[in-house]
Amino acid sequence: MPLVTTRELLDAAIADGSGLAALNVLHLETAEAIAAGAEAAGGGAVLQISENCVRFHGSLTPIADAATAVARASSAPLSVHLDHAEDASLIAEALRLGFSSVMVDGARLAWEENVALTQGAARDGRAAGAVVEAEIGEIGGKDGAHAPGVRTDPEEAARFAEATGVDLLAVAVGSSHAMTERTAAVDLELIERISARVPVPLVLHGSSGVPDDALVAAIRSGMRKINVSTQLNKVFTAAVRERLGADPGLVDSRKYLGAGRESMTGEVERLIRLFASAGSQE
């Protein structure tokens, strides 16, 4: 189907109280797994390309073109998003390439610098018709919004959203990036307080470390866009290891990358269904 916008996917999630799956692309096989998993689940997803991913590939255009082609060829509603961009020129490039959403990450900056960077991205995003996400953590945010122990202050989050004009806000409520164990305890009461004060949808980063039941509870408490990367990488890599372990003489990379893609497809389907279930409260 035609590429959809993140705004369309977000509006649908808001309407039914579900969580929008925002899943990170590392290379072509992961983009294909996200598309296949979304098709199997009968739902939509955001294909996210991070600044780190761009650095790995050497530039944005090749991986952006690949992800966009996969999304366009899929029967599932998919959008393409730039994730965790600290470089304003990279945000501008993503907007030129037609990304329907971008995330500006100034959480490591002082408050004034973060606001200024985010204001510029929000202005450029509006001009391009794109959704702009930003991140806030503790005052100053020197360790980032999702470093262990950081919690977002609801009043500060409200002031930041008002000052910058962003469309989405990533907040710190107990999750941390790159967790390989699902042991994070999210603060549901804090999510509710932030949601009540902030006039834009909230984003949960570091979701890979959060157990399933807590993810559903977080969505029901006010989280709307749910970012997942490490959990998908774990599943993909485990399948590759298993395939290579079963056949130490294997040299055709398609065979072990194919195993990773297939395994990740199943996890994508499971997560999209899980996030959708939050919208059907009993």
Summary of the structure (lengths in Angstrom):
residues: 282
radius of gyration: 17.9
end to end distance: 32.5
largest distance: 58.4
contacts: 1045
relative contact order: 0.15
helix: 53%
strand: 14%
